[in-house]
Amino acid sequence: MKVDIQQHDLVPKHEVISESEKKLLQQNSDFDVNNLPKIKITDPVVKELISNGSEISAGDVLRITRNSKTAGEFVSYRIVIEG
């Protein structure tokens, strides 16, 4: 039996952003996208996204959306690296 780890309550929503969203993120922020926190392509959530049909490679950016009782919705970004 295969379990989709993204359906677990403790795993926040991960999604690949498009190249246009990546450029917009770069333009609207005071940091270089390449300096984002990193997530390995071998991370279990990334592997699950790939097995569900997402095309992910090194250099892509993931948007991670967490729900918080105190902060509401919190969005962070990670850049995918080999590993």
N, C-alpha and C positions, 0 to 999 in steps of 0.2 A: 504494500500500500504506500503510495507516494503522498507526502504531505507538502502542501504549498506553504512555505515558511512566511510568505508575505501576508497570509491570513491570520497569523498569530497576533494577539493583542499587543505584545511588546515590540513588534517589528514595525517601524514607521513606514509610510508609503514612500517607495523609491520609484522615480521615473526618469528616463533619459530626456534631456532637453534638446531641442533642435539647434542647428547651427545658427539660425537667425536669433533664437533666444539666447544662445551663448554670446553672440556679438552684442546683443542688447545688454546683457549682464555686464559685459566688459565695458561698454560705454557708460553705463549708469553707476559704476562703482569706482572706488579709488584704489583698486588693487588689480593685479594681473591675474587672469583666470588660471594661469599655470601655477599660481601660488596658493590655490585653494587646498584645503585638506584633501588627502588622497584616500582612495579606496581601491584595493587590488581587484583585478579582473577575476581572481580566484575566490573572492569573497562569496559566501553562500547566497546572499541576496542577488548579487550580480549574476552568478551562475543560474539562479532561478529565473531571472529576467531573460537571459539568453535562451534558456530552455523553453520559455513561453513565447519566443518569437522575436524578441527585441534584438536588434543588431547593435552590439556594443563593442567598441574597441578602445585601445589606449588613447587618451586625449578627449574622450567624450566626457560630458558633465552630467551628473545625476542631481536631481532636485529631491531632497528628502523633506517630507512634510510630517511634522510631529504635532500631535494634539496634547495640549497641556492644560491642566485644571487652572493654573494661575496665569499663564500667558496666552491662552487661547490656541491659535495655530502658529507654529514656529517653523519657518522654512530655512533650510541650510543647503549648501551645495558641496559636492565632492567631485574631484577629477579622477577619472579611471586611469590606473597605471598597470603595467605588466607586473606579474608577480605570481 
